[in-house]
Amino acid sequence: MKVTILGGGSWGLALANVLSDNNHECLVYDVNKSTVDTINERHFCLQLDEPIAKSIQATHDLKAALNYAKVLFFVVPTKALRTLIEAVKPLLTTKKLMVNAAKGLEPETFLRVSEVFATTLPEYMEGFVALSGPTHAEEVIQRKTTLITSASNKANDARYVQSLLHNNDYFRVYSSTDLIGVELGGALKNIFALASGLMRGLGFGDNANAALMTRGLVEMGKIYTHFGASHETLSGLSGIGDLIVTCTSPYSRNFQAGYQIGKGSDLNETIDSMTMVVEGIRTCEAAYKLSHQYNLDTPIIDALYDVVFNRIDPKYVHSRLLARDQKAE
């Protein structure tokens, strides 16, 4: 099977590596010519300092990339997604199966990625699939055991992408029809990964981190309920699984950004210093506005928003959280 990967970053190349291992032909598109040249000439992922399969090819010709395959993997940060869609739309001539591998919500619209596609490319969508789960690109590209969920409103589409990516060596894929829940989990966990790193930067320990993840799941559950997502999904790979890995691993860019903020770094300087996009900051803004609009009780999200956007001292915010009224769990 031929597959196009739109985005030559670390996660895009990690997925291309999996597909190549599964004997599929991959063409990677990237706007950066030097990235394309590195893939074609050195067969290398610069962000992760790792080699990739020699069979993977790359191009900076978007039209050629779109015409290459019937399956398009979109692997760019949500901040850049609409820009890519605007570039893609006039070049499409036939329907494609769209697969999204980024995790986030739009702050201004509260839209999940599937909703962004549904409002911008409806006439060219053969179907839509979201990939989400505890999947650090660093480990996937090294072929370390990884499990992920392929989700779509159409079960056949979810299972089709599952079959493309699944192998018996290191990459196990589950399917799901709870697209809302899988997308929400992948986005919301980044908020708590950012908070986890911030707490570590302040010197908090394992007890506090465990409490953060546990109470974070409660807040995620309230948002799941609001959108009609399944709480079984929250207990799965794209929910608690992704939450655990991003709140405990140094590979998490959201954790690392929070850690630097906790150590006293300026927010803008911290973001500028990151080599990859920090989705948790944008998602925190979206979740905060959504929670207030619909009167959802999300004290951790509120607290992180105050630290990041209102620049309130995190130690004061921590004290405020602990001083909330006592209540039953």
C-alpha positions as CSV (number, residue, x, y, z in Angstrom):
1,M,0.0,0.0,0.0
2,K,1.2,3.5,-0.8
3,V,0.9,6.1,2.1
4,T,1.6,9.8,2.2
5,I,2.9,11.4,5.4
6,L,2.3,15.2,5.5
7,G,4.9,16.4,8.0
8,G,8.6,15.3,8.2
9,G,9.0,15.9,12.0
10,S,9.9,13.2,14.5
11,W,6.4,11.7,14.8
12,G,5.8,11.7,11.1
13,L,9.1,9.9,10.5
14,A,8.5,7.5,13.3
15,L,5.1,6.5,11.7
16,A,6.8,6.3,8.3
17,N,9.3,3.9,9.8
18,V,6.5,1.7,11.2
19,L,4.7,1.7,7.8
20,S,8.0,0.9,6.0
21,D,8.6,-2.0,8.4
22,N,5.2,-3.3,7.5
23,N,6.2,-3.3,3.8
24,H,4.2,-0.2,2.8
25,E,5.6,2.5,0.5
26,C,5.9,5.9,2.2
27,L,6.3,9.3,0.7
28,V,6.9,12.1,3.3
29,Y,6.1,15.7,2.5
30,D,7.7,18.6,4.3
31,V,7.8,22.3,3.5
32,N,11.5,22.4,4.6
33,K,13.8,21.4,1.7
34,S,16.7,20.6,4.1
35,T,14.5,18.2,5.9
36,V,13.5,16.5,2.6
37,D,17.2,16.3,1.6
38,T,18.2,14.8,4.9
39,I,15.5,12.1,4.5
40,N,16.4,11.3,0.9
41,E,20.2,11.5,1.2
42,R,21.0,10.5,4.7
43,H,17.9,8.5,5.7
44,F,17.9,10.2,9.0
45,C,15.6,12.0,11.5
46,L,17.5,15.0,12.7
47,Q,15.1,15.8,15.6
48,L,15.7,12.4,17.2
49,D,19.2,11.8,15.9
50,E,18.0,8.4,14.6
51,P,18.3,6.6,11.3
52,I,15.1,5.7,9.4
53,A,14.3,3.1,6.8
54,K,16.1,3.7,3.5
55,S,12.9,2.9,1.6
56,I,11.3,6.1,2.9
57,Q,11.2,8.9,0.3
58,A,10.5,12.6,0.8
59,T,9.4,15.5,-1.3
60,H,8.6,19.2,-0.9
61,D,6.2,19.0,-3.8
62,L,2.8,19.0,-2.1
63,K,0.8,18.2,-5.2
64,A,3.0,15.1,-5.9
65,A,2.6,14.0,-2.3
66,L,-1.2,14.3,-2.5
67,N,-1.4,12.4,-5.8
68,Y,0.9,9.6,-4.5
69,A,-1.6,7.8,-2.2
70,K,-5.2,7.4,-1.3
71,V,-4.3,7.6,2.4
72,L,-3.0,10.8,3.8
73,F,-1.4,11.0,7.3
74,F,-1.5,14.5,8.7
75,V,1.4,14.8,11.2
76,V,1.8,18.5,12.0
77,P,1.0,20.5,15.2
78,T,-2.6,21.6,15.5
79,K,-1.4,25.2,15.3
80,A,-0.2,24.6,11.8
81,L,-3.0,22.3,10.7
82,R,-5.3,24.9,9.1
83,T,-2.4,26.4,7.2
84,L,-1.6,22.9,5.8
85,I,-5.3,22.3,5.0
86,E,-5.5,25.6,3.1
87,A,-2.5,24.5,1.0
88,V,-3.9,21.0,0.4
89,K,-7.5,21.9,-0.5
90,P,-6.9,23.5,-4.0
91,L,-4.7,20.6,-5.0
92,L,-7.0,17.7,-4.2
93,T,-9.0,16.2,-7.0
94,T,-10.3,13.0,-5.4
95,K,-11.5,11.8,-2.0
96,K,-8.9,10.6,0.5
97,L,-8.8,8.8,3.8
98,M,-7.5,11.4,6.2
99,V,-5.5,10.2,9.2
100,N,-4.6,12.7,11.9
101,A,-1.7,11.9,14.3
102,A,-1.5,15.3,16.1
103,K,-3.1,15.9,19.5
104,G,-4.8,19.2,20.4
105,L,-7.9,21.4,20.5
106,E,-8.3,24.8,18.8
107,P,-8.4,27.5,21.5
108,E,-10.7,29.8,19.6
109,T,-13.3,27.3,18.4
110,F,-12.9,24.3,20.9
111,L,-12.9,22.2,17.8
112,R,-11.4,18.7,17.8
113,V,-9.2,17.9,14.7
114,S,-11.9,15.8,13.1
115,E,-14.3,18.7,13.3
116,V,-11.7,21.0,11.7
117,F,-11.5,18.6,8.8
118,A,-15.2,18.2,8.6
119,T,-15.6,22.0,8.2
120,T,-12.8,22.5,5.8
121,L,-12.4,19.4,3.6
122,P,-15.8,17.7,3.6
123,E,-16.0,17.1,-0.1
124,Y,-12.6,15.4,-0.2
125,M,-12.9,13.1,2.9
126,E,-13.4,9.4,2.2
127,G,-13.2,9.0,5.9
128,F,-11.3,10.3,9.0
129,V,-9.2,8.4,11.5
130,A,-7.4,9.7,14.7
131,L,-4.3,8.0,16.1
132,S,-3.7,8.5,19.8
133,G,-2.0,6.8,22.8
134,P,1.2,6.6,24.8
135,T,3.5,7.0,21.9
136,H,6.8,8.9,22.3
137,A,8.3,9.2,18.8
138,E,11.8,8.6,20.4
139,E,10.8,5.0,21.3
140,V,8.7,4.2,18.3
141,I,11.6,5.1,15.9
142,Q,13.8,2.8,18.0
143,R,11.2,0.0,17.6
144,K,10.5,-0.3,21.3
145,T,7.2,-1.9,22.2
146,T,4.3,0.6,21.7
147,L,0.5,0.4,21.8
148,I,-1.8,2.9,20.1
149,T,-5.5,3.4,19.2
150,S,-6.9,3.9,15.8
151,A,-10.3,5.7,16.1
152,S,-13.1,6.6,13.7
153,N,-16.8,7.0,13.6
154,K,-16.7,4.4,10.9
155,A,-15.4,1.1,12.3
156,N,-14.1,-0.1,8.9
157,D,-11.9,3.0,8.6
158,A,-10.5,2.5,12.1
159,R,-9.8,-1.1,11.4
160,Y,-8.2,-0.3,8.0
161,V,-5.6,2.1,9.6
162,Q,-5.2,-0.5,12.3
163,S,-4.2,-3.0,9.7
164,L,-1.7,-0.6,8.1
165,L,0.2,0.1,11.3
166,H,-0.1,-3.1,13.3
167,N,2.8,-5.5,13.5
168,N,3.7,-8.4,15.7
169,D,7.2,-7.1,16.5
170,Y,6.8,-3.9,18.5
171,F,3.7,-1.9,17.3
172,R,0.3,-3.1,18.5
173,V,-2.8,-1.2,17.4
174,Y,-6.3,-1.3,18.8
175,S,-9.4,0.1,17.1
176,S,-12.2,2.3,18.5
177,T,-15.4,4.0,17.3
178,D,-15.3,6.6,20.1
179,L,-13.6,9.2,18.0
180,I,-14.6,12.0,20.4
181,G,-13.1,10.3,23.4
182,V,-9.9,9.3,21.7
183,E,-9.4,12.9,20.4
184,L,-10.2,14.5,23.8
185,G,-7.8,12.2,25.6
186,G,-4.9,12.9,23.3
187,A,-5.5,16.7,23.7
188,L,-6.3,17.1,27.4
189,K,-3.5,14.9,28.8
190,N,-1.0,17.6,27.5
191,I,-2.4,20.0,30.0
192,F,-1.6,17.8,33.0
193,A,1.8,16.9,31.5
194,L,2.6,20.6,31.5
195,A,1.4,20.9,35.1
196,S,3.4,17.8,36.1
197,G,6.6,19.2,34.7
198,L,5.9,22.5,36.5
199,M,5.5,20.7,39.8
200,R,8.7,18.8,39.3
201,G,10.5,22.1,38.5
202,L,9.2,23.5,41.8
203,G,10.5,20.4,43.7
204,F,7.3,18.5,44.3
205,G,7.6,14.7,44.5
206,D,5.9,11.5,43.4
207,N,3.0,11.9,45.8
208,A,2.0,15.2,44.3
209,N,2.4,13.8,40.7
210,A,0.2,10.8,41.5
211,A,-2.4,13.2,42.9
212,L,-2.2,15.4,39.9
213,M,-2.8,12.5,37.5
214,T,-5.7,11.1,39.5
215,R,-7.5,14.4,40.0
216,G,-6.6,15.3,36.4
217,L,-8.6,12.2,35.3
218,V,-11.6,13.6,37.2
219,E,-11.4,16.9,35.3
220,M,-10.9,15.1,32.0
221,G,-14.0,13.0,32.8
222,K,-16.1,16.0,33.3
223,I,-15.2,17.2,29.8
224,Y,-15.8,13.7,28.4
225,T,-19.2,13.8,29.9
226,H,-20.0,17.2,28.4
227,F,-19.1,16.0,24.9
228,G,-20.7,12.6,25.2
229,A,-17.5,10.6,25.1
230,S,-17.2,7.2,26.7
231,H,-15.5,6.9,30.1
232,E,-14.2,3.5,29.0
233,T,-12.1,5.4,26.5
234,L,-10.8,7.6,29.3
235,S,-9.6,4.3,31.0
236,G,-7.8,3.2,27.8
237,L,-4.6,3.9,25.9
238,S,-5.7,7.4,24.6
239,G,-6.9,8.4,28.1
240,I,-5.1,7.2,31.2
241,G,-2.3,5.5,29.1
242,D,-1.3,8.7,27.4
243,L,-1.7,10.7,30.6
244,I,0.7,8.4,32.5
245,V,3.5,8.5,29.9
246,T,3.4,12.3,29.4
247,C,3.3,13.1,33.1
248,T,6.2,10.8,34.0
249,S,8.6,10.8,31.0
250,P,11.4,13.2,30.2
251,Y,10.6,12.6,26.5
252,S,7.4,14.7,26.9
253,R,7.9,18.2,25.5
254,N,4.9,19.3,27.6
255,F,6.6,18.0,30.7
256,Q,9.9,19.6,29.8
257,A,8.2,23.0,29.1
258,G,6.4,22.9,32.5
259,Y,9.7,21.9,34.2
260,Q,11.5,24.9,32.8
261,I,8.6,27.2,33.9
262,G,8.7,25.7,37.4
263,K,12.4,26.4,37.5
264,G,11.7,30.0,36.9
265,S,12.1,30.4,33.2
266,D,10.1,32.9,31.3
267,L,7.1,31.4,29.4
268,N,7.9,32.9,26.0
269,E,11.6,32.0,26.4
270,T,10.7,28.5,27.3
271,I,8.4,28.0,24.3
272,D,11.0,29.5,22.0
273,S,13.7,27.2,23.3
274,M,11.6,24.0,22.6
275,T,12.5,22.3,19.3
276,M,9.0,20.9,19.1
277,V,5.6,22.5,19.6
278,V,4.1,22.5,23.1
279,E,0.5,21.6,22.5
280,G,-0.4,21.7,26.3
281,I,-0.3,25.5,26.3
282,R,-2.8,25.9,23.5
283,T,-5.0,23.1,24.9
284,C,-5.0,24.6,28.4
285,E,-6.4,27.8,26.9
286,A,-9.1,26.0,25.0
287,A,-10.1,23.8,28.0
288,Y,-10.1,26.7,30.4
289,K,-12.5,28.8,28.2
290,L,-14.7,25.8,27.5
291,S,-14.9,24.9,31.2
292,H,-15.9,28.4,32.1
293,Q,-18.4,28.7,29.3
294,Y,-20.2,25.5,30.4
295,N,-19.7,25.8,34.2
296,L,-17.4,22.8,34.5
297,D,-15.5,22.5,37.7
298,T,-11.8,22.1,36.6
299,P,-9.6,23.6,39.4
300,I,-6.3,22.2,38.0
301,I,-6.9,23.5,34.5
302,D,-7.9,26.9,36.1
303,A,-4.7,26.9,38.2
304,L,-2.4,26.1,35.2
305,Y,-4.1,28.8,33.1
306,D,-3.5,31.4,35.8
307,V,0.2,30.4,35.9
308,V,0.7,30.3,32.2
309,F,-1.6,33.1,30.9
310,N,-2.1,35.4,33.9
311,R,1.5,34.9,35.2
312,I,0.4,34.3,38.7
313,D,3.1,32.8,41.0
314,P,2.8,29.0,40.9
315,K,3.5,28.7,44.6
316,Y,0.5,30.9,45.3
317,V,-1.7,28.9,42.9
318,H,-0.6,25.7,44.6
319,S,-1.6,27.1,48.0
320,R,-4.9,28.2,46.6
321,L,-5.6,24.7,45.3
322,L,-4.9,23.1,48.7
323,A,-7.0,25.7,50.5
324,R,-10.2,24.8,48.5
325,D,-13.2,23.7,50.6
326,Q,-12.9,20.1,52.0
327,K,-15.2,17.6,50.3
328,A,-15.7,13.9,49.7
329,E,-13.7,12.3,46.9
